[in-house]
């Protein structure tokens, strides 16, 4: 298969003949084809959307493309983080087809499975369009990655280019058009090739009659019909059965270079056709949003609307108005607004919009009613926000009550780790309302969740709340980065060093805790302590348990230090604005015909090295930064960083392996040099992570139909102590589910079971379901999770005449627009 993910698929220690599309060779890859097509299509759409404004990317990097797309529209720092993350959300599912469906002929158009392969593509296109209409862009990206893999494999695994065709087979993306002239199962298709590397083993009569065939692939069996072509290669057992050899064009070899190049060209054009079809169906604006071409800031509020929250709602409304009015026309203006109210017993619905005036209207409708006892459905509201907001969002929760739905806490932690979103809580008062439940929920639970996400837990009186919400103005911004974050669970005195670089703007230091004193020191040795409200280094505010230190604009680059003394627990966080940053995923290797690396959904496995794939983003593309050090550091532990090995994969991608993983909750710290200013920088991830002996495996292989049960097989194992493990599953739609309450595990062995989801018959097509499965040991000492997305899609059944008319209309529209754009670009 066009090799998975280019830089993400790293060549393992296998003989060179088994490597699919070497990362550094001349072969094309699934990633390179997909990346080129997306970059070209996004550039095309952006150029038209700018409507006369200058579109002039200086190079082919994602950073420059996003700058060219968004820069002319508004002033300020343009962050390409959303685009990089969107690309990963397409690349990873594309590559995982090689792991999760390695032996599935339809997913790769192997073994002449043309009708089944085409169905995967067309059903996927229906799901993508439905997801986009419902603004479920992540689900759309994941499906897009999978079907692009299948579509691209058609040209590598079939004899399409051997037949002399140079244009894409458009019938593959239109279900109403017939798949014609297919070789039947009894028709021989290939000559014997004893060397295994014949230029074109397809039989002359097949070529003359234009019969379509593909290679048979057998990972576990050598069986194939008589006379049929094989896929080929050492992992294909059928390739040793006469007729030997294979017709795969995955690799560019001396004997097939022309065919490989032709397959790449056709696969590229076909991928572009598919993207254009989606674009025409959903419109340019939503197409660009799916691709992550949007300002990086997203404003997401989760608000308690019980009777005592009237003042808090007023302040949240004031903050929203202030952000909308002050940041309009800048890169800091949010690209999306999300609002989730909660009460008891209700929560939601989630309101999301790109229109700031609609957000003003929606938050103005909120009123404080009901209540009367302490617990509220806070975590249910937060669950909706975490699953509905884009990854790495800043989410702000306003409440004066503990969580009634505290049983969701493990699910919330799993979603925080999965989405890498940051959650900050604004807790007002001690809540004198009568406690309805004896459950031991408290504000400490919110502090735990804030720390796990890299957010803040701010406890103030209702009168103090307006002073505390400046943190929302600080963090509702484009290009937000974290320089340092630490937490201490007991009173101590400690000095924390950190490096500020020339690219950083609006640097702010936050300390939460009581009984805190501190001294801040800059590289020149100047000091400022908590008693100096406005000093040479910055301005200091304090409210409730929060200290906010905003550095002066002329801050000095170099090594800074802050010494903190406290008799109680405290947290420290240093943030700023910069386009120098990184994104990451913990990954694991997998073997098979096309070995590679796949992102981990849950916690990394204990007892082995941790492996991470990082994309390092510079001010002028990846070449404008040098990475010196990447490590893991405990947020609540000693100031020591683990050693790691770094492999530069090119294009800003690096593979990092850490042999000694810390015991406890850790984050990633990256240090390097910004070549633009020649200054050293450091950046830190915000989401805490830890290792686990438990592993859960589950793969969603299709969409879900409204009103029909969907059964998901899953497997659980542990490398730790065996015994009874509690199984818990939650979904963000509250759809009914059945699953085992517990499983008995034996060390090193998988235990299999199933989970069934029951979406109601009236579920809107395009709805996505975020499902979290958690397994926990009986002692509670070890657990792990997996987070999965499923799309609910209504099957469209049209008559043959309707299908033909619809398809011809789409083709005519496509050709008209193509010719119009071509003539427009070439006109003098």
N, C-alpha and C positions, 0 to 999 in steps of 0.2 A: 504494500500500500504506500502511496506517496508518504514518505516517512514522517512519523509523528513529530510535529512541533519543532522541527529544526533544532534550534538551540535548546529546547526543552527536552528533546529526545537526544540523550547523550549516548555516544557509542560506548557500549559495554565491552568488556574484555572477551570479545568473540572474534573468530577468524574474519578477516576483512570481507570474505565472500558472503557472510551472513548479515552484514550490516545493511540496513535499508537506508539508502540515500545518506551517505556520510555527511556530517555537519560541515565539514570543511572542504568537501570535494565539489565536483561540478554538477552533481545531481540536484534536481529540484526537490522540494519537500512540501508536505501538506502545509506547513507553517509559511514557507516562502510564497507559495501560490496564494494562500489565503491572505497573508499580509499585503502582498502586492495588489491584489484585487480590492481589498478594503481601502487601502490608501488611495488607490486611483478613484474609486467610487466616491469616497468621502471628499476628495479634492474636487471632483466634478460637481457634487452637490453644493459644497461650500462656495465654489466660484459662482454658481448660479444664485445662491441665496444672498450673497453679498450685493448683488444687483448694482454693479457699477463701482463699488468700493474696491480698492486695490487688494488683489489676492496674489501674494508673492512669497511663498515659502522659500527660504534660502537654501535648504537642502531637503533630503528625503526622510528625515527623522520624524517620528510622531510629534516631538516637541514643536518642530517648525510647522508642521501641518496644523496643529491646534492653534498656534500663534497666528497663522495666516487666516484661519477660520474665524477666530474669536477676537483677535487683537483689534481689527478695524472697527469693531462695534462698540467698544467700551475701553476706557483707560484703566490702567492698573496691571498687576502681575497676572499673567495668563498661566494657569496650571494645566499640565497635560495628564495629571494623575488619573482622571476619570477615563480618558481614552486608553491609557495603558492598562487599566483594570478591565475595561471592556474587551480589549484585545485578548487578555488572558482568559476571560470568561468565554471566549470563542475558541481560542487555541486549545485549552485543556480538554473540553469535551470532544473536540476534533481528534486529538491524539488518543483519548481513552477508548475510542472505537477499536483501536488495535489491542487493547487489554481486555475490555469487557465483552467484546463481540469478535474475538479473534477467530473463532470457529464458526461464525455465522456467515454463510454465503451471501445472503441479501445485503448485508452491511458493506460488502466489498465487491459486489457484482461478480463473485466467484461462481464457478459451477453452473453457469448459464442461468442464474437466478435473476433474470431481467425484470420480470413483472413484480416480484417481491421487492427488489431493490428500488424500482421506480415508486412503489407504494410508500416506502420509507421516506423518500424525498418529498413526494406530494403531500402526504399526511403531515410531515414536518412543516412544510410551507404553510399549510392551513393553521397549524398550531402557532407558528411564529406570528402570523398576521393577527390571529385572535389575541395572543399575548400582548402585542403592541397596542391594539385597540384598548386593552384593559390596563395599559401602562406597566405591564409586567415585563420590563426590559431584560432583566437577568435571565428569566426563563426563556425568552426569545433568543438571547445570545447563545445559551447552552444548546438549544435545539439547532440553531444555525450552524454551530461548529460541527455537530454530528452529521447533519445532512450534507454539508460541504465535503466532508470526508468521503461519504458514500458516492456523491456525484463525481468527485475528482478520481476516485478509484475506477469508475467506469472506463475512463480513457486509458488508464494504465493496465487494467486487467482484461479488457475485451480486445477484439481485433478491429475496433472502429477505425483507428488510424492506418492499420494494415490494409483496410479496404479502400484507402485513398481519400477518406473524408477529412476535411480540414476545418469544417465548422462544427459547432456543438450540436449534439442530438437534442433538439428542443423538445421532442416528445417526452423526454425524461422529467420535465418539470410541468407537463400538462397531461393530466390523467385521461382526458377525453381523446387524445390522439393515440392511435394504435402503435404498438411495438411490432414492426413489420419485419418479415424475412428472417425470423429467428431459426437457427439450426435446431432441429428436433433432437431428442435424446438418442435416436438411432443413427444419426448422421455423423460419420467420421469427420474430424475437422483438422487434424494435424499430422504431419510427417514425423517419423521417429528422428530424434536428435540425440545421438549417443554422447556427444560432448557436453550437452546441456546448455550450450551458448550459440545456437544457430541464429543467424540474423532474422529469419522469418520462416518458422516451421509450418505456418498455416497452409493447408492443402490448396493447390492452384484452383480447383473447381469451387472451393469455398470463396476464394477471392473473386473469381470470375462471376459467380452467382450473387455476390454481395451478401452472403449469409453471415449473420451476426452470431458470434460465439464468445465465450470467455473461458479462461483456464480453470480447471478443477483444482481444488486445494484440499489437502488432507493433512491435518496436524497430527491426528491420532490414527488415521487409516490410509491405506494406499489404494482403496477401491475407487474406481471411476468407470464410466461406460466405455465400451470398446471404441478405440480410435479417437478419443477425445483429447484435446489439448490440456496440458497441466498449467498450473500457475508458474511453477518452477522454483528453484532454490533449495538449499539444504534442509529447510524446515518443512518442505512440501513432500510428503511421502509418496504422493501419486507421481511425482516427476521421475521416479525410477521405474515406473511401469510403462511399457511401450504403448503409445508413442512417448518417448522420454523427452526431457527438456521442459520448456515452458514458454509462455508468451507474455509474462509479466514485464512491464517496462518501468518498474519501480526504480531500478538503478540505471544510471547512464554508464554503459560499458562500450568497449570498442566495437562490439558486434551489433549493438542496437542504438547507437547514439542518435541517429536520425529519427528512429521511432520514438525514443524517449523524449526528444525535443518536441516532436509533433504531438505526443500525448500531453506534455506540459502545456503547450500552446492551446490545445483544445480544452483542457481542464480549466485553464485560466479564463478563457472566453466563456465557458459554460458557467463558471462561478460568478462571473460578472453579469451574465444573463439572469441568474437566479437572484442576485442582489437587486438588479434593476426591476425585476418582477415584484419583489417585496417593496421596493421604494415607491413604485407606481401605485401599489395597493394602499400604503399607509401614509404617503405624503412625505415631503422632504424634511419637515420639522421633526416628526416622530422617528424618521429613519436616522437622522443625526443623533437624536437622543438615545436610540438603541445602540448606536456606535460610540456613545460616551463623549460626543462633541457637545459639551455644555460647561458652563461655569461650575467650578468645583464646589462652591458653597451650596448647602441644602439646609433649610430651616425646618426643624422638626420638633414640635411641642407635644408632650403628653401631659394632659391637665386634669386634675381632680376637680369635679364639678359639684361636690357635695356642699351643703348649706354654709359651712364655715369658710369656704374658699373664695368668697366674693372679692376680697382685697387682692388675693393672689391672681385671680382671673383678670382683674383690672390691670395689674402690673404686667402680666404676660401680654395682654393686649397692647399696652403702652410700648413694650419692647418690640413687638412685631411692627407696630406703626413706625417706630424710630428706625429700625433696620431698613424697612422698605423705603422710607423717605430719604434717609441719609446715604444709602448705598445705591440708589437708582442711577443707572447709566455707568456703573463701574464694574470691574471684574469681580468685586466683592458682593454684588447683588445676587441673592440666591437664585439658582436656576430652577428650584422647585420648593414648594411649601407643603408641609405635611402637618396635620392636626389630628390628634387622637384624644377625645374626651373619655373619662372613665368615672364611674360612680359605684353604686352598689344597689342592685346586682348587675347592672349593665356596664358595658364598655363599648367604645367605638360609636359609629363607624369611623374608619380611617378616611380622612378627607385629604386629597392631594391635588395640587394644582400648580401650574406654572404662572398663573395670573396673580400678581400681588394684590390687586384690588379684590379679587375673590377671597384671598386669604384674610384680608381685612374684614370682609363681610362675614366670613365664617366664624372668625374668632370673636366678632362683635355679637354674634348670636348666642354665645355661651352664657349661661346663667347658673348661679349656685343654688341648687335645690336638694332636698332630701338629706340623707345622712342620719346622724343621731347615735351612731356607734363608731368605734375606732376603725376597724379594718375596712379597706376598700379594694376594688379590683385593679389595683395599680399595675401588677405584673402582667395581667391580661392585656391592658392597654399598651404596655411597653412591648409585649410580644408582637402586637400588630405593627408597631412602629419599626421594630427591628427587621421584620420580614418584608415590610412594605417600602422602607427607605432604601436608597442605594447603599452599597457597601461603603464602609468607612465614613458614615454620616456622623454628625454631631447631634445628639438627641438630648433634649432638656425636659426633665420631669418636674412638675409642680405638684406638691401634695403636703398635707399636714397630718396624714394618717399612715399607719402601718399597712402592710399588705394582707388582705384577707386570703388571697390566692398564693400564699407563700409556697405551696407545693410546686409552683412553676419555677422556683428559683434555679434549680439545676438546668431546666430548659432555657431560661434566660441566659445563664452563663454559656451554655452551648451556642446559642445564637450570637452572643457577643463575640465569642471566639471565631465563629464561622464568618460573620459579616465584618469583623474588625471595626465595628462602630463604637463610638465613645458616648457614654451615658453620664450625664451630670444631673444630680438631684438638688432641688431647692426645697428644703424641708422647713416649714414654718411652725413655730410653737412646739409644745410638748403634747398637744391634743388631749383635752380634758374629757372628750366624749367617752361614753361608757364602752368598755371592751366587751364585745359579744362573744368572743372566742377565747379559750385559754391557750390557744396555739402561741408559741413563743416567738411571734414575729415582732420585729422592732426596727427602729431606724438604723440599727447596725446592719441589717440585711441590705439596705440601700447603700450604706458605706462599702460593704463587701462588693456589691455589683459595680459601683463607681470605680473602685480600685481595680477590679478585674478588667474593666474596659479602658482604663486610663483617664477616667473622668473625675469630677469633683463631687463631693457630698457636702453641701453647704447648708448649715443649720442656723437659721436666723429667726428673729421675730417677724411678725407680719409688717410691723412698722419699718423694719430694717430691709425688707426685701428689695425695694427700689435701688438701694445702694449695692446690693449683691449681684444684680442682673447685668452689671457691666461686663461680666465674664462672657455673657452671650454675645455682646457686641464684639468682644475680642476674638471669639472663636467662630463666629458666623462670617467667615472670610475665605477668600480664595488662597490657595497655596499655604495653608496652615501646616506647620511642622512641629514636632516635639523634639527638643534638644536633650532633655533629661527628665526622668521621673523616678522618684524613690518614695518609699513608705517605711516608717518605723512604728512598731507596735507597742513600744514602751518608751518611757522617758530616757533621753540620752543627749549627749552633745557630740556633734559630728560635723565635719567639714566636707562639703560636696563640690568637687571641681567640675567645670564644664567649659566647652569651647564655643565661642561665638564667632561666626565668620562674616565677611563683608556683605554677603547676599542677604543676611537676615534683616528684616524690618519689623517694627512693632513688637519688640521682644518684651514678654511679660512673664513674671515669676509669680506662682501661686503657692501659698502655704496654707494648709487647713490643719487646724488643731487649736487647743487651748494652752495657756501658760507657755507661749512661745516667745523667745527672743532670738534675734538673728543679726548677723553682720555680713553685708555684701561687699566684696572686694573686686575691683577691676584689674586688668593686666598691668596698669601703671602703679598699682598699690593703693589707690584711693578707696576709702571705706565709707559706707553708709549703713547705719543701724535702724532698727524699727522705730526709734524715737524721732527720726528726722523725716517728716512728712514729705518735704520737697527738698531734695539735695542734689549734689553734683552728679549722682548716678541715675536718679529717677524719682518718681513720685510714688508714695505709699498710701494705700487705703486699707482700712480694716473694718470689717463688719461681721458680727457673729463669730463663727470659727474660721473666717477667711481673711488672709492677708493677700493683697494684690500689689505687686511692685511692677510698675510700668517704666522700663528704662528710657532714658532720654534718647532722642533721635540720633545724637552724635555718639552713641555708645561705641566703645573701642573694641575692635576685633582682637581675639586672642583668648588666653586662659583666664576665666573668671572663677571665683570661689564664693560659696555662701556657707557660713558657719551657723548652725542652728542648735539652740539649747531648748529643751522642753522636758517637763516632768510627765507629759502625757504622750499618747500616740499622735503622729502627725504625718502629713504627706507633703511632698515637694514636687512641683512641676514647672518646667521652663519651656515656653513655646515662642514661636515667632512666625513671620511670613517669609517664605523662600520657595523658589521653584527647584532648588536643589533638594532632592528627597529620594526615597526608595519605596518600592512595594515588594511584598514577599509572600511566599507560600512554603509551608513545610511539605516535603515531598517524599515519596518512597519509590524505589526502583521496581520494575516488573520485567519479566522475561517473556519469551514468545517469539514469533516470527519477526516482530519489530519491537525489540526491547526499548525501554525508556523509563521516564519518571512521571509519576502521577501525583496530583495534590492530595494531601491527607484531609479528610473531612473532620476527623476527630483529633485527639491528642496524639503526639508522636509516641512510638513504642519505647518502653523502658528497656534498659539493658543493651542498647546499641547506639551507635552514633546518630545524631540528628542531622538531617540534610535539608537545606533550604535553597530555593531558587529565588534570586533577587533581581529586580529590574532597577538599576540605578539611573536616576533622571537628573540631568544637568541643565544649566541655564541655556546652553546652546547645543543640546543633544548630548548623548552619552560620552562623546569624546572630550567634553569639557570638564569632566571630573576624573579624578584618580582615586580608586578605593585602596586604602592602606590596611584596614582592619575591620573584621566583622566578628562579633562574638555574642554570647548569651550572658546576661547578668541578672542576678536575683533582684527583684524590686525591693524586697524587704530584708535582704541579706547584706553581707559585706561587700565593699566596693572592689570586687575582683571580676575580671572578664575571662571567660573560657577561651582557650586557644582554638584556632580553626584553620582549615586549609581552604584556599580560595582558588577557583578555576575560572578564568575569564573566558566566557563563551562568545564574546563579541556583541555588538549592538547594545551595550549596556547591561547585558545579562551575565550574572555570575552564579556559579554553583558553590555553595558553602557547606562544608562538612565539619561538624563539631563532635569530637570523639568523647569528651567528658561533659555530659549534660548535667547542669546543676540540679540538685534535689530541691524542689520547691517551685514557686511561681516565678518564671523568668520572662524577659523581653529581649529583643534583638537590639544591639547597638552597633552602629556603623560609623567609621571614621575615615576621612579622606581629605583630598585637596580640591578646592574649586579653582580650576585653571583660569577662569575669567578674571578673578581677583587675586589669584595666587595666595589664597588664605585657607587654612585648615578648617574643616567643619566636622561636626558630629550630629548624627540624627539617631532617634530611638523609636522603635515601635511602641505603640501604646497598649496593645492587648496582651494581657498576661497569658502565659501558656505553661503547661507542665506535662510530664510524661505519664504513661499508663501501661500496665500489663494487659489490659483488656483491649480487644479489637472487635469491631462490628463491621461486617461487610454486607452491603446491599446495593443493588443497581436498579434504577428505574429504566425500563426498556421500552416504554410506550406511554402515550397520553391516556388520560382517564375520561370515560364518558359519563355525562350526567345521568344519575339514576341507576348506574350499574356499579356493582362491587368491583373494586380493584384489589387484587391480591399481590402482595409484595413479599417474596422470599427474603429472609435475612439469616445471617450466620454470626455466631458469637464464639469467641475463644479467649482464653487467658494464658499468659505465660507465668502467672502467679499462682496463688493457691486456688485449687478447685473448690467446688461447693455450689450452694444455691446463690444465684445472682438475680436480683430484682430487675425486671424489665418494665420500663415506662415509656410511653409514646404520647406525644402531643402534636396537634396540628393547629395552625393559626386560623383555620376557618371553623373550628369546633365541629367538623364533620364527624359523624359516628365512626368509631374504629373498634376492631376486635384484635386482640393480641395476647400472648401468654403473659401472665403476671410475673412469672419467674422461669428461669432455666437452670438446670443443673449442669455445670461445666466441669470437665476434666482437663487438667493442665495440658496444654499443647494440642488439644483436639477441638474441632469445630462442632458446635451444636446448632442444628438447623431448625427453623420454624418459619411461620408466616404471619404477616399483619394484613388486615383487610380494611380498606378505607371505603366509606359509603357516601359519595357525594349526592346530595339531593337532586331530584330530577329537574328542578328549576335553576340549577347552578348556571351562571352565565358562562358561555363559551369564552375561553381565554383566561378564566380564573386560574391562578396558580396556587398550589398548596405547598406550604413549607412544613415538612414533617421532620420531627426530631425523635430519634430513638435513643434511649439511655439504658445502659446496663451497669448495675452497681453491686458490689460484693455485699454479703450479709452484714459485714462489720462496717460498711460505709467507707473503708479505707481506700478503696480503688474503684474507679468507674471510668467509662468512656462513652462517647456518643457518636452519632452520625446524623448529619443534616442533609435532607434530600428535598428536591423540588419536583413537583408533578404538575402538569398542565391539564386542566379540564377542557376538553374540546368536543364540541358537538359534531358528529359525523354529518357531512353534507351529502345528501342523496338527490341528485338531479337526473332528469331523463337524459337519454342519449342526445336528443336534439338540443336540449338546454346546455349540456356540456360542450357540444361542438360550437354552438353559438357563442358561449362565454369564452371559450379558448380562442376562437378566431377573432373575437373582439379584442382580447388581450394582445394577441399577436399583432393585429393591425395598429393598435395604439402604440405598442412597443416600437414597431418599425417606423411609424410616423414621427414619434418623438426622437428616435435615433437619427433619422434623416434630417429632421429639423435642426437638432443640435449640431450635426455634422456640417450642414450648410451654413449655420450661424457662425461656427468657429472659423470656417474657411472663407467667409465673405470678406471683401476688402474693407 
